[in-house]
């Protein structure tokens, strides 16, 4: 059973930055594709960034150029550096493994970490 633990969220002013961390445990294999999802209040979740174990990254258009996803080589730990934050980035952020074909999340969700962008 893979457990996911996210951290690093908080309250930040528009234009500010945050760095989120995610650690997956309970497995002894590498999760090839991992990513960050977010769910704003009252809205569906969206995949905002993904990273393959090869280092290949992909971003949603809404965060491209502002977010940078990274991972510890050989570890199921990923990060996202979020810069130039906007109010519309406010959401609960979750990480998960991603099925390479369906793009569906692989595991039960963790508790997430709240990001609030407000003056």
Residue, then its C-alpha position, 0 to 999 in steps of 0.5 A: x500500500x503506497x502512502x502519499x504525504x504532501x507538505x509545504x503549503x501555506x498562505x502567500x501573497x500574489x507574486x510570491x513563491x512556495x515549494x511543495x514536497x511529496x513523499x511516497x512510501x510503502x513500496x520498494x519500486x520506483x513510481x515511473x510517472x508522478x505528478x501534482x494535482x490540485x483541486x480548487x474549492x468547488x471545482x474538479x481536480x486537475x493535473x498541473x505537472x508531471x515528471x517521469x523517472x527519465x526527467x521528462x516534465x509536462x505542465x498544464x498551460x495554466x502553470x507553464x513557465x511558473x511551476x517547476x516540478x522535480x524529483x529525487x533520483x531513485x526516490x519516490x519524492x517529488x517537488x514543485x517550485x511554484x513562482x509568480x503565484x496567482x489567486x487562481x492557484x489557490x487549491x489543495x495540492x495533491x501528488x500521486x503516481x500516474x498511469x502512463x496510458x490513462x493518466x489516471x492517478x494510481x494510489x489512494x490520495x494523501x491529505x494534500x497541502x493547502x495553498x492559499x494565494x491572497x493579499 
